Amino acid sequence: MVDFMQVLYIYDLNAKDKVKFNRLKRKFYYHLNKLPIKNDSWKTKSTLAVPLKMEKMLDAFFKVFKSSVIVYKAYTESIEEL
């Protein structure tokens, strides 16, 4: 359970066909893994929760992929695993 303010990003990769999807997926995750996201961040297949101080960096990252990725952002005070 996390008890401090975080930014929750929910994203979905969107491509027209399988080849373009695989190319987008490789490029997206390659660049995502280069970001300084520490272990204190919460990651799943299509969700990221990061400290508030990383918001601008991730906003800029997702803007690069805005034509191919659908992204929603929410501010959270706690996240709990069930």
DOSE-205631 format. One line per 3 residues: for each residue x, y, z of C-alpha. Coordinates in nm, 4 decimals. Each point is the difference from the previous one (the first is absolute). Last residue first. Layout:
N
X,Y,Z; ...
END
This chain:
82
-0.6215,-0.6544,-0.3491; 0.2919,0.2373,-0.0491; -0.0521,0.3468,0.1436
0.0766,0.3344,-0.1526; -0.0198,0.3163,0.2083; -0.0143,0.3751,-0.0489
-0.0612,-0.0081,-0.3722; 0.0174,0.2519,-0.2837; -0.1322,-0.1307,-0.3292
0.1369,-0.0026,-0.3556; -0.1494,-0.1646,-0.3073; 0.2036,-0.0916,-0.3070
-0.0888,-0.1288,-0.3477; 0.3177,-0.0789,-0.1906; 0.0739,0.0271,-0.3718
-0.0399,0.3706,-0.0874; 0.1012,0.1088,0.3505; 0.3308,-0.1929,-0.0031
0.2321,0.2983,0.0559; -0.2648,0.1515,0.2275; 0.0271,-0.3115,0.2214
0.3646,0.0740,0.0794; -0.0661,0.3691,0.0678; -0.2763,-0.0881,0.2461
0.2349,-0.2579,0.1523; 0.2702,0.2607,0.0680; -0.2509,0.2554,0.1268
-0.1537,-0.2480,0.2467; 0.3250,-0.1312,0.1503; -0.0162,0.2192,0.3153
-0.3511,-0.1302,0.0730; 0.1336,-0.3474,0.0701; -0.0818,-0.2647,-0.2608
-0.2851,-0.2391,-0.0634; 0.0152,-0.1709,-0.3389; -0.2666,-0.2139,-0.1640
-0.0136,-0.1996,-0.3222; 0.1724,-0.3306,0.0783; 0.0636,0.0821,0.3638
0.2325,0.2478,0.1630; 0.0109,0.1583,0.3449; 0.2828,0.2415,0.0576
0.2174,-0.0348,0.3090; 0.2214,-0.2306,-0.2067; 0.1337,0.2982,-0.1900
-0.1101,0.1547,-0.3261; 0.3045,0.1738,-0.1486; -0.1265,-0.0234,-0.3592
0.1886,-0.2354,-0.2347; -0.2601,-0.2741,0.0581; -0.2710,0.2260,-0.1433
0.2085,0.0620,-0.3129; 0.0377,-0.3702,-0.0783; -0.3600,-0.0622,0.1103
-0.1376,0.2465,-0.2555; 0.2314,-0.1009,-0.2871; -0.0664,-0.3728,0.0373
-0.3764,0.0521,0.0427; -0.0202,0.2377,-0.2956; 0.1773,-0.2494,-0.2289
-0.2219,-0.2841,0.1253; -0.3144,0.2094,-0.0561; 0.1125,0.1069,-0.3473
0.0523,-0.3634,-0.1003; -0.3270,-0.1127,0.1590; -0.2197,0.2596,-0.1676
-0.1557,0.3388,0.0630; 0.1819,0.0934,0.3205; -0.1104,0.1091,0.3492
0.2012,-0.0513,0.3163; -0.2086,0.0441,0.3132; 0.0832,0.2114,0.3024
-0.0989,0.0494,0.3627; 0.2220,0.2493,0.1811; -0.0352,0.0420,0.3776
0.1685,0.3002,0.1574; 0.0910,-0.0503,0.3614; -0.0721,0.1704,0.3317
0.1132,-0.2081,0.2950; -0.1320,-0.3109,0.1759; 0.0994,-0.2987,-0.2175
-0.1310,-0.3422,0.1006
END
